[in-house]
Amino acid sequence: MPQSSTAAQHAAPPCYTVGELLRGLQETLDAHHGNVRVQGEITSWTRHRSGHCYYTLGDGDAQIDCVMWRHQVRYVFFTPEEGMEVEVKGAASIYERRGKLQLVTRSMKMAGEGALQQAFEERKQKLAAEGVFADEHKQPLPPLPRVVGVITAGDSAAFQDIASTLERRFPLVRVQLASVTVQGMEAAQEIAGALRMFGARAPADRPDVLIVGRGGGAQEDLWAFNEEAVARALFACPIPTISAVGHETDESIADLVADRRAATPTMAAEIAVPDGTAVEQHLRAQAQALRRGMEQRMQQARDHVVALTQSRAFARPRQLIDAHRTRVKSLHGRLSRAARHVHGREAAAVTSLKRQLELLDPQRPLRRGFARIEHRNAPVMRADALHPGDHVTLRFADGAVPAEVTGHAAPDPDQPGENEA
């Protein structure tokens, strides 16, 4: 017996194939780590075109490769980012083809108490610092929209509430729906894409206002409306927007960016369009006021016509015309007399001026026998202005004669006014 026991202890271990070993390890993992919760920091997050997501979860001392299949990804309410601390649920598994340990993730959430609120506050502060929430960027809503665009889940109660409220308040408006996923990892990109789609249309084809939102839910259910992609698409949208996310007590990043915030989807529809009954009453009142104004103007015109028909001028127009003709003739006679008077006064003045001009004519003395002495083309006014040897011109009425001064000439008191050579 002792010999057989010793032999058993030194017996060789069984030899497994690689596949058998890995399957055995998998059975051990299933038994002890088939349902685990793990907390760590995300790195190398990658989403494959198949929809599956691959990433690494680490804690500074160790790390493990993780995978989340496409049908599970849709239940992640936020967009995982590099360095984000998360808590995941899943199962440790062996990838037999490569003999690699991995964690197959079934669910994921942000880690820590208040992690969602902390992430919300951090994102809110970041966008506020960029001016994304500033009032100067808010667009006014149109008073009478023709088309209202709605971005929400098409099969949701929220859309039914919006559509029925629009129909009740303002039946003339048309509704254009862009049906999107409103929660899960894909929701933010779908919502942002719908905003860009409406905004990229030609101005004539765009809705006049957009309602973006969903019904109530937990904070993680509403998280798509806290994503930066949605915030930046709202900020860039050329169409006025109304955000209606959750209930009145809920606040989202989308509420802060949009041009108007509504507490509920129903309230968003009430904000988007006016009350049709009130509009109709206003139009009726305006029509009545216009009618009264027209009737008043017409009555004033009638009264004026009646006054004209009862006036003396209208009853005896020829007498009025004759009176005006007589007045015109009188005015014409007065005007003619005044013109003759003025003409007579003007004629006398002209005769006086003519006489004065004749007296001032420099040729007049020459015609009377006098001569004008000129030296160097200028008249000589004084005898002492000439000297012996000066050449002068004696100008008469019928011509001029050259002469030379031969001596000094003194003024003759008996012959003033003329000079002789």
FENDAQUI-V330107 format. One record per pair of residues at least 24 apart in sequence whose ideal C-beta (glycine too) atoms are under 8 Angstrom apart, sorted by sequence separation. I is the first residue (numbers start at 1). J is the second residue. If there is no record, write none. Layout:
i = [I	I]
j = [J	J]
This chain:
i = [40	66	86	87	155	222	230	234	244	371	384	55	85	86	148	150	152	154	228	243	371	38	47	84	85	146	147	148	149	150	153	156	226	227	231	242	374	383	53	85	146	147	148	149	150	151	152	153	210	225	226	383	384	394	80	145	146	147	148	149	150	152	153	222	225	226	383	57	147	149	151	153	210	212	213	217	225	242	366	382	392	85	152	209	210	211	212	213	214	216	222	225	242	366	367	57	76	176	183	208	209	210	211	212	213	214	215	216	219	366	75	76	77	78	182	206	207	208	209	210	212	213	214	72	191	206	209	211	213	386	72	183	191	216	363	45	65	67	69	72	192	195	386	45	65	66	67	68	188	383	45	64	65	66	67	68	187	192	196	199	382	42	44	64	65	66	67	68	183	191	192	195	199	381	42	43	64	66	183	188	191	195	198	199	380	42	43	68	151	183	184	189	192	193	196	199	42	78	183	188	192	195	196	198	213	41	42	182	188	191	195	212	41	42	151	181	41	42	151	40	41	39	40	57	195	212	373	39	151	371	373	39	40	370	373	38	39	149	162	213	37	38	215	37	211	214	37	38	213	36	35	36	211	36	158	213	35	36	158	34	149	158	211	33	34	149	156	157	211	33	147	148	151	152	156	147	148	149	150	151	152	30	147	148	149	150	151	152	153	211	29	145	146	148	149	151	152	29	145	148	209	29	145	29	38	142	26	36	142	26	141	25	26	22	39	23	22	19	22	18	162	158	149	137	142	132	141	132	140	169	173	127	139	141	165	169	117	139	116	123	132	161	162	166	170	116	127	161	162	165	169	170	172	80	123	161	165	169	170	171	77	79	120	159	162	163	166	169	170	77	78	116	119	158	162	166	169	76	77	123	161	75	76	79	170	74	77	73	74	109	73	74	73	152	141	140	141	139	138	148	138	133	132	133	148	132	148	127	145	128	145	124	127	123	127	141	144	141	143	124	120	144	78	77	77	78	77	77	79	78	79]
j = [64	90	110	111	179	246	254	258	268	395	408	80	110	111	173	175	177	179	253	268	396	64	73	110	111	172	173	174	175	176	179	182	252	253	257	268	400	409	80	112	173	174	175	176	177	178	179	180	237	252	253	410	411	421	108	173	174	175	176	177	178	180	181	250	253	254	411	86	176	178	180	182	239	241	242	246	254	271	395	411	421	115	182	239	240	241	242	243	244	246	252	255	272	396	397	88	107	207	214	239	240	241	242	243	244	245	246	247	250	397	107	108	109	110	214	238	239	240	241	242	244	245	246	105	224	239	242	244	246	419	106	217	225	250	397	80	100	102	104	107	227	230	421	81	101	102	103	104	224	419	82	101	102	103	104	105	224	229	233	236	419	80	82	102	103	104	105	106	221	229	230	233	237	419	81	82	103	105	222	227	230	234	237	238	419	82	83	108	191	223	224	229	232	233	236	239	83	119	224	229	233	236	237	239	254	83	84	224	230	233	237	254	84	85	194	224	85	86	195	85	86	85	86	103	241	258	419	86	198	418	420	87	88	418	421	87	88	198	211	262	87	88	265	88	262	265	89	90	265	89	89	90	265	91	213	268	91	92	214	91	206	215	268	91	92	207	214	215	269	92	206	207	210	211	215	207	208	209	210	211	212	91	208	209	210	211	212	213	214	272	91	207	208	210	211	213	214	92	208	211	272	93	209	94	103	208	93	103	209	94	209	94	96	94	111	96	96	96	99	99	244	244	239	235	240	231	240	232	240	269	273	228	240	242	266	270	219	241	219	226	235	264	265	269	273	220	231	265	266	269	273	274	276	185	228	266	270	274	275	276	183	185	226	265	268	269	272	275	276	184	185	223	226	265	269	273	276	184	185	231	269	184	185	188	279	184	187	184	185	220	185	186	186	265	259	259	260	259	259	269	260	256	256	257	272	257	273	253	272	256	273	253	256	253	257	271	274	272	274	256	253	279	220	220	221	223	223	224	227	227	229]
